[in-house]
Amino acid sequence: MSSQHDTRVLIYIHTHTYDVAGISRSISDAPPAHYVVRVELFSLLANNSIEKYVSEKFEAGGYKWKLVLHPSGNKGKNIKDHISLYLALDEASLPHPAWEIYVNFRLFLLDQNTDNFLVVQDATGKERRFYKMKAEWGFDKFITLKEFNDASKGYLVDDTCAFGAEVYVCKERSRSKGESIVMVKDSFTYKHVWEINNFSKLDLEFYDSKTFNAGNYEWKIKLYPKGNGPGFGSHLSLYLALSNPSTLSPVSKIYAQITLRILDQKQAKHHFGKANYWFSSSNHERGASRLIPLSYFTSQYQGFLVKDSCLVEAEVQILGVVEALS
């Protein structure tokens, strides 16, 4: 807060102050330092079904702000018979999502009879914390409509009024690190089919499919022809793996529903496993170590291995994502 602003606050002329439900109301002859919204034909706001008016951006304390006016009360909070007035932070002015700002602010209403201002603020002088998830503070019951419309008060003259704001940033900081969980509604299912030839000649521990994209992440199917872990020597093991897990941050996780199939090339009686898994940089390969017995898979009476070739398929549906807040 600059010394100039501090001095100006000290010369306020307060004719009276009173508290209602934690709200301090006083009278000042000094106009708001940062922004004024003048409204002509105020009654037409409600008559034209304008339940909320948001001002243009204004700058104070290095950030951009808006005034939010509900001329007939904030319907979302079931406020009636009052004007609701709020100060809102323009989130785009934050350096990053984890940034928070502690603010003292005052909201104003011009008394046109005396050229003074009604000043409304928190009675305790408590700083309000503005950040991405709580970017608006103010007063549900800024003033009653009865008092506002009373001609002797001077707030509404010839259907014209003026509201204002002063905003003083007390401190700024980056919040503690954390994570954000975003679940995905109506997510898309991605499919990838991989043809494997000369299966009987596969002599490596595992083989990877070509990389494919699903939900903005790169994946690959991983096949262990002689089995892996509990399935070694008895089953074919099949997994879905992140192609580049090192690109994820330590906090990042992906929650996905995956289906792994061995396609039946004769009768379309496919063999599959389906499950939901969390994928991360440290846990990037999930699937089935015992997807199908090797004896069943290689049987000439089944259609899984035809002319020493097989088809495997992966379905991926991203259900949620966890990312770092900062």
C-alpha positions as CSV (number, residue, x, y, z in Angstrom):
1,M,0.0,0.0,0.0
2,S,1.6,3.3,-1.0
3,S,2.1,6.1,1.5
4,Q,0.0,8.4,-0.6
5,H,-3.0,6.1,-0.3
6,D,-2.3,5.6,3.4
7,T,-2.4,9.4,3.9
8,R,-5.7,9.7,2.0
9,V,-7.3,7.1,4.1
10,L,-6.4,9.0,7.2
11,I,-8.2,12.1,6.1
12,Y,-11.5,10.4,5.6
13,I,-14.3,12.2,7.3
14,H,-16.5,9.7,9.1
15,T,-19.8,11.1,10.2
16,H,-21.0,7.8,11.5
17,T,-20.1,4.1,11.6
18,Y,-22.3,1.2,12.4
19,D,-22.0,-2.6,12.1
20,V,-24.6,-5.0,10.8
21,A,-23.7,-8.7,10.6
22,G,-20.0,-8.0,10.5
23,I,-20.3,-5.2,7.9
24,S,-19.0,-1.7,8.7
25,R,-20.8,1.3,7.0
26,S,-19.4,4.8,7.2
27,I,-19.7,8.1,5.4
28,S,-16.7,9.6,3.6
29,D,-16.2,12.8,1.5
30,A,-13.4,11.2,-0.5
31,P,-14.3,9.4,-3.7
32,P,-13.2,5.9,-4.4
33,A,-9.5,5.8,-5.5
34,H,-9.7,3.0,-8.1
35,Y,-13.0,2.7,-10.0
36,V,-16.5,4.1,-10.4
37,V,-19.5,2.6,-12.2
38,R,-22.2,5.1,-13.0
39,V,-25.6,3.7,-13.9
40,E,-28.2,5.7,-15.7
41,L,-31.8,4.4,-15.7
42,F,-31.0,2.0,-13.0
43,S,-34.6,0.7,-12.9
44,L,-34.2,-0.7,-16.4
45,L,-31.6,-3.2,-15.3
46,A,-34.2,-5.3,-13.4
47,N,-36.9,-4.4,-15.9
48,N,-34.8,-5.9,-18.7
49,S,-33.9,-9.0,-16.6
50,I,-30.3,-8.1,-16.0
51,E,-29.7,-10.0,-12.8
52,K,-26.0,-9.4,-12.8
53,Y,-23.7,-6.7,-14.3
54,V,-20.0,-7.1,-14.4
55,S,-17.9,-4.0,-15.0
56,E,-14.9,-3.6,-17.2
57,K,-11.5,-4.5,-15.7
58,F,-9.6,-1.9,-13.7
59,E,-6.1,-2.1,-12.2
60,A,-5.2,-1.8,-8.5
61,G,-2.2,-3.1,-6.7
62,G,-0.7,-4.7,-9.8
63,Y,-3.8,-6.8,-10.6
64,K,-6.9,-6.4,-12.6
65,W,-10.4,-6.4,-10.9
66,K,-14.1,-6.1,-11.7
67,L,-17.1,-4.9,-9.8
68,V,-20.0,-7.3,-9.9
69,L,-23.5,-5.8,-9.3
70,H,-26.7,-7.6,-8.6
71,P,-29.3,-4.8,-8.8
72,S,-32.1,-6.9,-7.2
73,G,-30.0,-9.1,-5.0
74,N,-27.9,-12.2,-5.7
75,K,-30.5,-14.8,-6.8
76,G,-27.9,-17.6,-6.5
77,K,-27.7,-16.9,-2.8
78,N,-31.5,-16.3,-2.5
79,I,-30.9,-12.6,-1.6
80,K,-34.0,-10.5,-1.8
81,D,-34.9,-6.8,-1.2
82,H,-31.2,-5.8,-1.3
83,I,-28.5,-4.8,-3.8
84,S,-25.6,-7.2,-3.8
85,L,-22.1,-5.8,-4.7
86,Y,-18.8,-7.7,-5.0
87,L,-15.2,-7.2,-5.9
88,A,-13.9,-9.9,-8.3
89,L,-10.3,-10.7,-9.3
90,D,-9.6,-11.2,-13.0
91,E,-7.9,-14.6,-12.8
92,A,-5.9,-13.9,-15.9
93,S,-3.8,-11.4,-14.0
94,L,-2.5,-14.0,-11.6
95,P,1.2,-15.0,-12.2
96,H,0.2,-18.7,-11.9
97,P,-2.8,-20.8,-10.6
98,A,-1.2,-21.3,-7.1
99,W,-0.9,-17.6,-6.5
100,E,-3.0,-15.9,-3.8
101,I,-3.5,-12.2,-2.9
102,Y,-4.5,-10.8,0.5
103,V,-6.6,-7.7,0.1
104,N,-8.4,-5.0,2.1
105,F,-11.1,-3.4,0.0
106,R,-14.0,-0.9,0.3
107,L,-17.1,-0.6,-1.8
108,F,-18.8,2.8,-2.3
109,L,-22.2,4.3,-3.1
110,L,-22.5,8.0,-3.9
111,D,-25.0,10.1,-1.9
112,Q,-25.8,12.7,-4.6
113,N,-27.6,15.0,-2.1
114,T,-24.4,15.6,-0.1
115,D,-21.7,14.5,-2.5
116,N,-20.5,12.1,0.1
117,F,-20.1,8.4,-0.2
118,L,-21.5,5.4,1.8
119,V,-18.5,3.2,2.4
120,V,-19.1,-0.5,3.1
121,Q,-16.3,-2.8,4.3
122,D,-15.7,-5.7,6.6
123,A,-16.2,-4.6,10.2
124,T,-13.1,-6.5,11.5
125,G,-10.8,-5.1,8.8
126,K,-9.9,-8.7,8.0
127,E,-7.9,-9.2,4.8
128,R,-9.7,-11.3,2.2
129,R,-7.8,-14.0,0.3
130,F,-8.3,-13.9,-3.5
131,Y,-7.1,-16.9,-5.6
132,K,-8.2,-19.0,-8.5
133,M,-10.9,-20.9,-6.6
134,K,-12.2,-17.9,-4.6
135,A,-11.9,-14.9,-6.9
136,E,-14.9,-12.9,-5.6
137,W,-15.6,-11.3,-2.2
138,G,-18.2,-8.7,-1.3
139,F,-21.5,-8.0,0.3
140,D,-24.7,-10.0,-0.3
141,K,-26.7,-7.3,1.5
142,F,-24.8,-4.2,0.4
143,I,-27.8,-2.0,0.9
144,T,-31.6,-2.6,1.2
145,L,-33.6,-1.6,-1.9
146,K,-35.9,0.4,0.4
147,E,-33.1,2.6,1.6
148,F,-31.5,2.8,-1.8
149,N,-34.8,4.0,-3.4
150,D,-35.5,6.5,-0.6
151,A,-35.1,9.9,-2.4
152,S,-34.0,11.6,0.9
153,K,-30.9,9.3,1.0
154,G,-29.6,10.6,-2.4
155,Y,-28.4,7.2,-3.6
156,L,-30.8,7.1,-6.6
157,V,-31.5,10.5,-8.2
158,D,-33.3,10.7,-11.5
159,D,-32.8,6.9,-11.7
160,T,-29.1,7.4,-11.7
161,C,-26.5,6.1,-9.2
162,A,-22.8,5.5,-8.8
163,F,-20.9,2.6,-7.2
164,G,-17.1,2.5,-6.6
165,A,-14.2,0.5,-5.3
166,E,-10.9,0.8,-3.5
167,V,-8.5,-2.1,-3.5
168,Y,-5.4,-2.4,-1.4
169,V,-3.1,-5.4,-1.8
170,C,-1.5,-6.3,1.5
171,K,0.5,-9.3,0.6
172,E,1.0,-11.9,-2.1
173,R,2.4,-15.4,-2.1
174,S,2.4,-18.8,-3.8
175,R,0.3,-21.3,-2.0
176,S,1.8,-24.6,-0.8
177,K,2.2,-27.1,-3.6
178,G,-0.7,-29.4,-4.2
179,E,-2.6,-31.3,-6.9
180,S,-5.7,-30.9,-8.9
181,I,-8.0,-33.9,-9.7
182,V,-10.1,-33.5,-12.8
183,M,-12.5,-36.2,-13.6
184,V,-13.6,-36.6,-17.3
185,K,-17.3,-36.7,-18.2
186,D,-18.4,-38.5,-21.4
187,S,-14.8,-39.5,-22.2
188,F,-13.9,-41.0,-25.6
189,T,-12.7,-44.6,-26.0
190,Y,-9.6,-45.0,-28.1
191,K,-8.7,-48.3,-29.9
192,H,-5.4,-49.6,-31.2
193,V,-4.9,-53.0,-33.0
194,W,-1.5,-54.6,-33.3
195,E,-0.7,-57.4,-35.7
196,I,2.1,-59.7,-34.6
197,N,3.7,-62.1,-37.1
198,N,6.0,-65.1,-36.7
199,F,4.9,-65.6,-33.1
200,S,6.7,-68.9,-32.7
201,K,10.0,-67.1,-33.6
202,L,9.7,-64.4,-30.9
203,D,12.7,-64.9,-28.6
204,L,12.9,-61.6,-26.7
205,E,11.4,-61.2,-23.2
206,F,8.9,-58.6,-24.5
207,Y,7.8,-56.7,-27.6
208,D,6.3,-53.2,-27.9
209,S,3.7,-52.0,-30.4
210,K,4.0,-48.8,-32.3
211,T,3.2,-45.7,-30.1
212,F,-0.4,-44.5,-30.4
213,N,-2.2,-41.5,-28.9
214,A,-5.1,-41.6,-26.5
215,G,-6.4,-38.7,-24.5
216,N,-3.4,-36.5,-25.3
217,Y,-1.0,-39.1,-23.9
218,E,1.2,-41.6,-25.9
219,W,0.8,-45.3,-25.2
220,K,2.0,-48.6,-26.4
221,I,0.9,-52.3,-26.0
222,K,3.5,-54.5,-24.4
223,L,3.5,-58.3,-25.1
224,Y,5.4,-60.9,-23.1
225,P,5.2,-64.0,-25.5
226,K,6.5,-66.4,-22.8
227,G,4.7,-64.7,-19.9
228,N,5.7,-62.3,-17.2
229,G,5.8,-62.5,-13.4
230,P,3.2,-65.0,-12.1
231,G,2.3,-65.9,-15.7
232,F,5.9,-66.7,-16.8
233,G,6.1,-70.0,-18.7
234,S,2.3,-70.7,-18.6
235,H,0.5,-67.6,-19.9
236,L,0.7,-64.9,-22.5
237,S,1.1,-61.6,-20.7
238,L,-0.2,-58.3,-22.1
239,Y,0.0,-54.8,-20.8
240,L,-0.7,-51.2,-21.7
241,A,2.1,-48.8,-21.0
242,L,2.8,-45.1,-21.2
243,S,5.3,-44.5,-24.0
244,N,7.2,-41.7,-22.3
245,P,6.5,-41.8,-18.6
246,S,9.5,-39.6,-17.8
247,T,7.7,-36.6,-19.3
248,L,5.1,-36.7,-16.5
249,S,5.7,-34.8,-13.3
250,P,6.0,-36.8,-10.0
251,V,2.5,-35.6,-9.1
252,S,0.8,-36.4,-12.4
253,K,-1.5,-39.4,-12.7
254,I,-3.9,-40.7,-15.2
255,Y,-6.9,-42.8,-14.3
256,A,-8.0,-45.0,-17.2
257,Q,-10.2,-47.9,-18.0
258,I,-8.4,-50.3,-20.3
259,T,-9.4,-53.4,-22.2
260,L,-6.8,-55.8,-23.6
261,R,-7.9,-58.3,-26.2
262,I,-6.5,-61.3,-28.0
263,L,-8.7,-61.3,-31.2
264,D,-10.3,-64.6,-32.4
265,Q,-9.7,-64.6,-36.1
266,K,-12.0,-67.5,-36.8
267,Q,-15.2,-67.1,-34.7
268,A,-14.7,-63.6,-33.3
269,K,-14.9,-65.0,-29.7
270,H,-12.3,-62.7,-28.4
271,H,-10.5,-63.2,-25.2
272,F,-10.1,-60.1,-23.1
273,G,-9.4,-58.5,-19.7
274,K,-10.8,-55.2,-18.5
275,A,-9.9,-53.0,-15.5
276,N,-9.4,-49.5,-14.2
277,Y,-5.9,-48.4,-13.3
278,W,-3.9,-45.4,-12.2
279,F,-0.9,-44.7,-14.5
280,S,2.0,-42.5,-13.4
281,S,5.8,-42.0,-14.0
282,S,6.5,-44.6,-11.4
283,N,3.7,-47.0,-12.3
284,H,3.5,-46.7,-16.1
285,E,2.7,-50.3,-17.1
286,R,-0.5,-52.0,-16.1
287,G,-2.3,-55.1,-17.4
288,A,-2.6,-58.9,-17.1
289,S,0.3,-61.3,-16.4
290,R,-2.1,-64.2,-16.9
291,L,-4.3,-62.9,-19.8
292,I,-4.6,-66.3,-21.5
293,P,-2.9,-69.7,-21.1
294,L,-0.3,-70.3,-23.7
295,S,-1.7,-73.8,-24.5
296,Y,-5.1,-72.3,-25.2
297,F,-3.7,-69.4,-27.2
298,T,-1.6,-71.6,-29.4
299,S,-4.2,-74.4,-29.9
300,Q,-5.0,-75.1,-33.6
301,Y,-8.7,-75.4,-32.6
302,Q,-8.9,-71.8,-31.5
303,G,-8.6,-68.7,-33.7
304,F,-6.1,-66.7,-31.7
305,L,-3.0,-67.8,-33.6
306,V,-3.6,-68.3,-37.3
307,K,-0.7,-68.9,-39.7
308,D,1.7,-68.0,-36.8
309,S,0.1,-64.5,-36.5
310,C,-2.1,-62.9,-33.9
311,L,-4.0,-59.7,-33.4
312,V,-4.0,-57.9,-30.1
313,E,-6.1,-54.8,-29.3
314,A,-6.1,-52.2,-26.6
315,E,-9.0,-49.9,-25.7
316,V,-8.2,-46.8,-23.6
317,Q,-10.7,-44.5,-21.9
318,I,-9.4,-41.6,-19.8
319,L,-11.6,-41.2,-16.7
320,G,-9.6,-38.6,-14.8
321,V,-6.3,-36.7,-14.6
322,V,-4.2,-35.5,-11.6
323,E,-1.9,-32.5,-12.2
324,A,0.2,-30.3,-9.9
325,L,-1.4,-27.0,-8.9
326,S,1.7,-25.0,-9.7
